[in-house]
Amino acid sequence: MTEAAELPPAPEVAREVFGDRFGDAVRYAELLAEAGVQRGLIGPREVPRLWERHILNCAVLSEVVPEGVTVCDVGSGAGLPGIPLALVREDLKITLLEPLLRRTNFLTEVVELLGLDHVTVERGRAEEVMGKVPPVHVVTARAVAPLDRLAAWGIPLLRPYGEMLALKGDAAEEELKSASSALNKLGAVSTSILQVGEGVVDPLSTVVRVEVGESPGGVRFAAKRAKAARTGRTRRRR
């Protein structure tokens, strides 16, 4: 049986990124390295690079998230990017959306332990929660699926004129080209590739931004969204 890899100390730049929440960021890293590995949420080989490759890589997404908006982190898994984002940005209201019970249990424990009152954990698939989770300004995701599939899950959760921010790797530009037709059908009006994390992470984090118009999800989801809205109103009247 091989020994578990040791979590390295937090880099000094993490103090600047997380500020008053630095201690909570350290605790989150410890939870990922311990319970996260034990429950199969993080591979043991990832522990030595948890800070640079995972936690800080996600925290810098905050650079492109507008102030005071609602966010849904689709396929949140072990809480990446949702929890680092929540630690940096207490002005956001964040929903961590994840279908697997063992992961939502972990996320709930982390949210409670770190006192993240502005974060909610929701169990379910993106395509199942329309009408249950109010439409949000921003959808985030990391390592969930190719961009065309991710967009089909995430864009319908947006409010009109919202945006999806997907952390991607070196193939971001290629993925964006391949997904262009699907994005158009889903109501995308603008796409761009952003580099964030200057002075914090190297290489920089790559973000694909997809902005939508007045009909997130396009024609395909218009009827479904209207039905969900009617159902929600009926529930509230009861």
C-alpha positions in Angstrom: 0.0 0.0 0.0 1.5 3.3 -1.1 1.6 6.3 1.3 -0.7 9.2 0.6 1.0 12.1 -1.0 1.6 15.0 1.3 -0.2 18.3 0.8 2.4 21.1 0.3 2.1 24.4 2.3 -0.1 27.0 0.7 1.9 29.3 -1.6 2.3 32.9 -0.3 0.2 34.2 -3.2 -2.8 32.3 -1.7 -2.8 34.7 1.2 -3.3 37.6 -1.2 -6.0 35.8 -3.2 -8.1 34.6 -0.3 -7.5 37.4 2.2 -9.5 36.9 5.4 -10.6 33.6 4.1 -7.1 32.2 3.7 -7.5 29.9 6.8 -10.7 28.5 5.2 -8.9 27.9 1.9 -6.2 26.0 3.8 -8.9 23.9 5.5 -10.5 23.2 2.1 -7.2 22.0 0.7 -6.8 19.7 3.7 -10.3 18.3 3.2 -9.6 17.7 -0.5 -6.3 16.0 0.4 -7.9 13.8 3.0 -11.6 13.1 2.6 -11.5 14.1 -1.0 -9.0 11.4 -1.8 -10.5 8.8 0.4 -13.9 9.3 -1.2 -12.5 9.2 -4.8 -13.2 12.9 -5.5 -9.6 13.8 -6.1 -6.9 11.4 -7.3 -4.0 10.9 -4.9 -1.5 12.1 -7.5 -3.2 15.5 -7.6 -2.5 16.2 -3.9 1.0 17.8 -4.4 -0.5 20.2 -7.0 -3.8 20.9 -5.3 -3.0 24.6 -4.8 -1.7 25.6 -8.2 -3.6 23.3 -10.5 -6.9 23.2 -8.7 -7.6 25.7 -5.9 -5.9 28.8 -7.2 -6.6 27.9 -10.8 -10.3 28.1 -9.9 -10.1 31.1 -7.6 -8.9 33.4 -10.3 -12.1 32.8 -12.2 -13.4 35.6 -9.8 -11.6 38.1 -12.1 -14.3 37.7 -14.7 -17.4 37.1 -12.6 -19.6 40.3 -12.3 -20.3 41.8 -8.8 -23.3 40.6 -6.8 -24.7 38.0 -9.2 -26.2 34.5 -8.8 -24.0 31.6 -9.9 -24.7 27.9 -10.6 -21.6 25.7 -10.6 -22.6 22.8 -12.9 -21.1 19.4 -12.1 -19.4 20.8 -9.1 -17.8 17.5 -8.1 -15.4 18.3 -5.2 -16.4 22.0 -5.3 -14.2 23.2 -8.2 -14.5 26.0 -9.2 -17.5 26.8 -6.9 -15.9 26.7 -3.5 -12.7 28.6 -4.3 -14.9 31.2 -6.0 -17.1 31.4 -2.9 -14.1 31.9 -0.6 -12.9 34.8 -2.7 -16.3 36.4 -3.5 -18.8 36.6 -0.6 -20.9 39.0 -2.7 -22.0 36.1 -4.9 -24.9 33.7 -4.3 -23.6 30.3 -5.5 -25.4 27.0 -6.1 -23.2 23.9 -6.3 -25.1 21.5 -8.6 -23.9 17.9 -8.6 -25.9 14.7 -9.3 -23.8 12.2 -7.3 -24.8 11.7 -3.6 -21.3 11.0 -2.3 -20.2 14.3 -3.8 -23.1 16.3 -2.6 -22.5 14.9 0.9 -18.9 16.1 0.7 -19.9 19.5 -0.6 -22.5 20.0 2.2 -19.9 19.1 4.8 -17.4 21.6 3.4 -20.0 24.4 3.1 -21.0 23.9 6.7 -17.5 23.5 8.1 -16.3 26.7 6.3 -19.5 28.7 7.1 -20.2 29.5 3.5 -23.7 31.0 4.1 -23.9 32.3 0.6 -23.5 28.8 -0.9 -26.3 26.2 -1.5 -25.8 22.5 -2.5 -28.3 21.1 -4.9 -28.3 17.4 -5.9 -29.4 16.8 -9.5 -28.5 16.9 -13.2 -28.6 20.3 -14.9 -31.3 19.1 -17.3 -33.5 18.0 -14.3 -33.4 21.2 -12.2 -35.0 23.7 -14.5 -37.8 25.2 -12.5 -36.3 24.0 -9.2 -33.3 26.2 -9.3 -34.1 29.8 -10.3 -32.3 31.0 -13.4 -28.9 32.5 -12.7 -26.7 35.3 -14.1 -23.6 33.1 -14.5 -23.0 29.3 -15.0 -19.6 28.0 -14.2 -18.0 24.7 -14.9 -14.6 22.9 -15.0 -13.7 19.6 -16.5 -17.3 18.5 -16.9 -17.8 17.8 -20.6 -16.8 19.0 -24.1 -18.1 22.5 -24.7 -21.1 21.6 -26.9 -22.5 19.1 -24.3 -21.7 21.4 -21.4 -23.5 24.3 -23.1 -26.6 22.2 -23.6 -26.7 21.5 -19.9 -25.6 24.9 -18.6 -27.0 27.6 -20.9 -30.7 26.7 -20.2 -30.1 27.5 -16.5 -29.2 31.1 -17.3 -31.3 34.2 -17.1 -31.7 36.3 -20.3 -28.4 38.0 -21.1 -26.5 35.8 -18.7 -23.2 34.0 -19.4 -21.5 30.7 -19.1 -17.8 30.7 -17.9 -16.1 27.4 -18.5 -12.5 26.7 -17.3 -10.8 24.9 -20.2 -7.3 23.7 -21.1 -5.1 24.1 -24.2 -7.8 22.9 -26.6 -10.2 25.7 -25.7 -10.0 27.4 -29.1 -10.6 24.2 -30.9 -13.5 23.3 -28.6 -15.1 26.7 -29.2 -14.9 26.3 -33.0 -16.3 22.8 -32.9 -19.2 23.9 -30.7 -20.1 27.1 -32.6 -23.2 25.6 -34.4 -24.5 24.1 -31.1 -23.9 27.4 -29.3 -25.8 29.4 -31.9 -28.8 27.1 -31.5 -28.7 27.5 -27.8 -29.0 31.3 -28.0 -25.4 32.3 -27.7 -24.8 35.8 -29.1 -21.1 36.2 -28.2 -18.1 34.0 -27.4 -14.6 34.7 -26.3 -11.5 33.1 -24.7 -10.0 34.8 -21.7 -6.8 34.3 -19.8 -6.9 35.0 -16.0 -4.7 34.7 -13.0 -1.7 36.9 -14.0 0.8 36.8 -11.1 -1.1 34.0 -9.4 -1.0 30.9 -11.6 1.4 29.8 -14.3 0.2 28.9 -16.9 -2.7 31.3 -16.8 -6.2 29.8 -16.4 -8.2 29.7 -19.7 -11.8 30.6 -19.6 -14.3 30.2 -22.4 -17.1 32.8 -22.0 -20.4 32.3 -23.8 -22.9 35.1 -23.5 -26.5 34.6 -24.4 -29.4 36.8 -25.5 -33.0 37.0 -24.4 -33.6 33.2 -24.9 -31.0 31.1 -23.1 -31.2 27.6 -24.6 -32.9 28.9 -27.7 -36.2 27.9 -29.2 -35.8 24.3 -27.9 -36.0 25.3 -24.3 -38.4 28.2 -24.5 -41.5 26.0 -24.0 -39.8 24.0 -21.2 -38.8 27.2 -19.4 -42.4 28.6 -19.7 -43.8 25.4 -18.3 -41.3 25.4 -15.4 -42.2 29.0 -14.6 -45.9 28.1 -14.5 -45.2 25.1 -12.3 -43.2 27.3 -10.0 -46.0 29.8 -9.7 -48.5 27.0 -8.9 -46.3 25.7 -6.2 -45.9 29.1 -4.6 -49.7 29.7 -4.6 -50.2 26.4 -2.7 
